[in-house]
Amino acid sequence: MQILRGLHSPDALPVALTIGNFDGVHLGHQALLNELKAVAHARNLQTAVILFEPHPREFFTPDSAPARLSSLREKLEMLDRLGIDRVHVCRFNASFARMDAAAFIHALHRDLAAKFVLIGDDFRFGNGRIGDFALMEKIGSQQGFEVQAVHTITHDEVRISSTAVRAALSAGQLRRVQDFLGRTYSISGHVVHGDGMGHKLGYPTANVQLRHNRPPLTGIYVVEAHVQNMGVLQGVASLGVRPTLKHDAQPVLEVHIFEFGQDIYGKRLRVEFLQKLRDEEKYPNLDALIRQIGLDVENAKKWFAQHE
């Protein structure tokens, strides 16, 4: 898969493309991408996806922007696995935000050789968000490319969306999340050095670097950890601000892997969240915290025993 910056192409190959943030790459996104691939195959076109980085809402209203379900790297990895030919990552800054809607559409034809565009019927774009499906369709017909709206995908009569996934994660409904994503929710990152507190408490942890400071879920979870060439490792994870140990801290993802003593600093770890055990709590002292961690480990091992 080619990864390109901005609205330019290294060649003149015509493309079938779609546009969006694709946060989480849920089943709705996957249905859209499968439809795009089918059209591209039938018309002998390359598939292309346009992403925005950062999310436009992170640019305009950073304090109220939604928590990210996936980092840019995670999105690119998932799009690669889904067989997309190229991804254009557009830097969403003040200059891009000022781009006229018609100019954006013309760029799709002129710079990317778009022959087919698949978007949501509620997709808005351009300066002041004045661009919509009707404008894309109108200019597309003038420029000689087809524009088509994607169909809504639902589960139990709920529209599958990144917002719905965030709501389910926040509520600890991991089975529902899996139904929306078509896979177990996970967070990936490099293992970094922490403050060593887990080791001092008798439960050493792998600290996973978070790319954003507002994860979409918090609490204590049964997890599986995936490290290259090490297989699937069982454990329990804490994702939160560690209120017993810190004050006004940033969220941290710490994973205690059962019966594991290898050095994995610097390695990339993918953590799959299988079951929520409890919310994060503040304890009166370290002894109380240690007792609770012991119970969490015991409950996580029981969960694995029941789900073998």
C-alpha positions in Angstrom: 0.0 0.0 0.0 1.3 3.4 -0.9 1.1 6.2 1.7 1.2 9.7 0.2 1.1 13.1 1.8 -1.5 15.5 0.5 -3.6 15.6 -2.7 -1.0 14.5 -5.2 -0.3 11.3 -7.1 3.1 10.0 -8.3 1.4 8.6 -11.4 -1.6 9.2 -13.6 -3.3 5.9 -12.7 -7.1 6.5 -12.4 -8.6 5.7 -9.0 -11.8 4.9 -7.3 -11.6 6.8 -4.0 -13.4 7.6 -0.8 -12.9 10.3 1.8 -13.2 10.3 5.6 -11.5 9.9 9.0 -12.1 6.1 9.3 -11.6 6.2 13.0 -11.6 2.6 14.3 -12.2 1.2 10.7 -15.5 -0.3 12.0 -17.8 -2.6 10.0 -19.5 0.4 8.4 -16.1 1.6 7.1 -15.3 -1.9 6.0 -18.5 -2.2 4.0 -17.7 1.0 2.3 -14.2 -0.1 1.5 -15.4 -3.4 0.1 -17.9 -1.6 -2.1 -15.0 0.6 -3.3 -12.8 -2.4 -4.1 -15.6 -4.0 -6.0 -16.1 -1.0 -8.2 -12.4 -0.5 -8.7 -12.0 -4.1 -9.8 -14.9 -3.9 -12.2 -13.6 -0.8 -13.8 -9.8 -1.6 -13.6 -9.1 1.3 -11.2 -6.8 1.7 -8.2 -8.4 2.1 -4.8 -7.6 5.3 -2.9 -8.5 6.6 0.5 -8.2 10.3 1.6 -7.6 10.7 5.4 -7.3 13.9 7.4 -4.7 14.3 10.1 -5.5 15.6 12.7 -9.2 15.0 12.8 -10.9 18.3 11.7 -12.6 18.5 15.1 -9.2 18.2 16.8 -8.2 21.2 14.8 -11.3 23.4 15.3 -12.3 22.4 18.8 -9.4 20.5 20.4 -10.9 20.6 23.9 -14.2 18.9 22.9 -12.9 16.7 20.1 -13.9 13.0 20.5 -11.5 10.5 21.8 -9.6 8.7 19.1 -10.4 5.0 18.5 -7.2 4.4 16.6 -3.9 6.2 15.9 -2.9 7.1 12.4 -0.5 4.2 12.3 -3.3 1.8 13.4 -5.6 3.1 10.7 -3.0 2.7 8.0 -2.2 -0.9 9.1 -5.9 -1.8 9.0 -6.4 -0.2 5.6 -3.4 -2.1 4.3 -4.8 -5.4 5.6 -8.1 -4.6 3.8 -6.2 -4.3 0.5 -6.4 -0.6 -0.3 -3.9 0.4 -2.9 -3.0 3.9 -1.7 -3.8 6.3 1.1 -3.5 10.1 0.9 -2.9 11.6 4.3 -3.9 15.3 4.2 -2.6 17.6 6.9 -5.6 19.4 8.3 -4.3 22.8 9.1 -5.6 26.4 8.6 -4.6 26.4 4.9 -6.5 23.2 4.2 -9.5 24.3 6.2 -9.8 27.4 4.0 -9.9 25.3 0.8 -13.0 26.1 -1.3 -15.3 23.1 -1.7 -15.3 23.3 -5.5 -11.5 23.6 -5.5 -11.3 20.4 -3.4 -13.5 18.5 -5.9 -11.5 19.7 -8.8 -8.3 18.5 -7.1 -9.8 15.0 -6.9 -10.1 15.0 -10.7 -7.0 17.0 -11.6 -4.5 15.7 -9.1 -5.7 12.3 -8.2 -7.3 11.2 -11.5 -10.5 10.2 -9.7 -13.0 8.3 -11.9 -15.3 7.2 -9.1 -16.0 8.8 -5.7 -17.8 7.0 -2.9 -18.9 9.1 0.1 -21.6 9.3 2.7 -24.7 11.3 1.7 -24.2 13.5 4.8 -20.5 14.2 4.0 -19.6 17.9 4.3 -16.3 19.5 3.2 -14.6 22.7 2.2 -14.4 26.2 3.7 -17.4 26.6 6.0 -18.4 23.0 5.3 -20.5 24.2 2.4 -19.6 21.3 0.2 -22.1 18.4 0.2 -23.0 15.3 -1.8 -25.1 17.3 -4.3 -22.2 19.6 -5.1 -19.8 16.7 -5.4 -22.2 14.9 -7.8 -22.8 18.1 -9.9 -19.2 18.9 -10.4 -18.3 15.3 -10.8 -20.6 14.9 -13.7 -19.1 18.0 -15.3 -15.6 16.7 -14.8 -16.4 13.1 -15.9 -16.3 11.1 -12.7 -19.2 9.3 -11.0 -20.2 10.1 -7.4 -22.1 7.5 -5.3 -23.5 7.5 -1.8 -22.6 4.7 0.6 -25.4 2.8 2.5 -25.7 2.9 6.2 -24.7 -0.3 8.1 -26.6 -1.2 11.2 -26.4 -3.7 14.0 -29.5 -4.4 16.2 -31.1 -1.3 14.5 -28.2 0.9 15.6 -26.2 2.7 12.9 -22.6 1.6 13.2 -20.4 4.7 13.6 -17.3 5.8 15.4 -19.6 7.6 17.9 -21.5 4.3 18.6 -18.2 2.5 19.2 -17.0 5.2 21.6 -20.2 5.0 23.5 -20.0 1.2 23.9 -16.3 1.4 25.0 -17.1 4.1 27.6 -19.9 1.9 28.9 -17.6 -1.2 29.1 -19.7 -3.1 26.5 -16.9 -4.9 24.8 -19.1 -7.5 23.2 -21.1 -4.7 21.6 -17.8 -3.1 20.5 -16.8 -6.3 18.9 -20.1 -6.5 17.0 -19.5 -2.9 15.7 -15.8 -3.5 14.7 -15.9 -7.1 13.6 -12.9 -7.7 15.9 -11.7 -7.2 19.4 -10.9 -3.6 20.3 -7.1 -3.1 20.7 -4.5 -0.4 21.4 -1.0 -0.6 20.0 2.1 1.2 21.0 5.8 0.8 21.9 6.7 -0.4 25.4 8.4 2.5 27.2 10.0 2.8 30.6 7.6 3.9 33.4 8.3 4.8 37.0 8.9 1.2 38.1 5.9 1.3 40.5 4.4 -1.9 39.2 7.6 -3.8 40.0 7.7 -2.3 43.5 4.2 -3.4 44.1 5.0 -7.0 43.0 3.2 -6.8 39.7 5.6 -5.6 37.0 3.9 -4.0 34.0 4.7 -3.2 30.4 3.9 0.5 29.9 2.4 1.1 26.4 3.0 4.5 24.9 -0.3 6.3 24.1 -0.3 8.5 21.1 -3.2 10.6 22.4 -4.1 11.7 26.0 -7.8 10.9 25.8 -8.3 7.1 25.4 -11.9 6.1 24.6 -12.0 3.7 27.6 -10.7 3.5 31.1 -10.6 0.9 33.9 -9.2 -2.5 34.6 -9.4 -5.2 31.9 -8.7 -8.8 31.0 -6.4 -8.6 28.0 -4.3 -10.5 25.5 -1.0 -8.9 24.6 0.6 -9.5 21.2 4.3 -9.1 20.7 6.1 -10.1 17.5 7.5 -13.6 17.7 6.2 -14.1 21.2 2.7 -15.4 20.5 -0.4 -14.4 22.5 0.3 -13.4 26.1 -2.5 -13.3 28.8 -2.7 -10.5 31.3 -4.6 -7.8 33.1 -4.3 -4.1 32.2 -5.0 -0.8 33.8 -5.9 2.2 31.6 -6.3 5.4 33.5 -4.7 8.1 35.6 -3.7 5.9 38.6 -5.4 8.1 41.3 -3.9 6.2 44.2 -0.4 7.0 43.0 -0.7 10.2 41.0 -2.5 13.5 41.1 -3.7 15.2 37.9 -1.8 12.7 35.7 -2.1 11.8 32.1 -3.7 8.4 31.2 -1.3 5.4 31.2 -1.8 1.9 29.8 -0.1 -0.6 32.0 -0.2 -4.4 31.2 0.8 -7.0 33.7 1.5 -10.2 31.7 1.2 -13.4 33.7 4.3 -15.4 34.4 6.4 -13.3 32.0 9.9 -11.9 32.6 11.4 -11.1 29.2 12.7 -7.6 28.3 10.3 -6.1 25.7 11.3 -2.4 26.1 11.1 -0.7 22.7 9.0 -3.5 21.1 5.5 -2.8 19.7 2.7 -4.3 21.8 -0.9 -4.7 20.7 -3.3 -5.0 23.7 -6.7 -6.6 23.0 -9.4 -5.7 25.6 -11.5 -8.8 26.3 -13.5 -8.1 29.5 -13.9 -5.2 31.8 -13.3 -6.1 35.5 -14.0 -2.8 37.2 -13.6 1.0 37.1 -10.5 2.7 38.2 -10.6 3.6 41.9 -8.5 5.5 44.5 -7.4 3.5 47.5 -6.4 4.8 50.9 -3.0 3.3 50.9 -0.6 1.1 48.9 -1.5 -2.1 50.8 -5.1 -1.7 49.8 -4.0 -1.2 46.2 -1.8 -4.3 46.2 -4.7 -6.4 47.6 -7.0 -5.2 44.8 -4.4 -5.8 42.1 -4.0 -9.4 43.4 -7.8 -9.8 43.1 -7.7 -8.4 39.6 -5.0 -10.9 38.6 -7.0 -13.7 40.2 -10.3 -12.7 38.4 -8.5 -12.3 35.1 -7.0 -15.8 35.3 -10.5 -17.2 36.2 -11.9 -15.5 33.2 -9.3 -17.1 30.9 -10.0 -20.5 32.5 -13.7 -20.1 31.8 -13.1 -19.1 28.2 -10.5 -21.7 27.1 
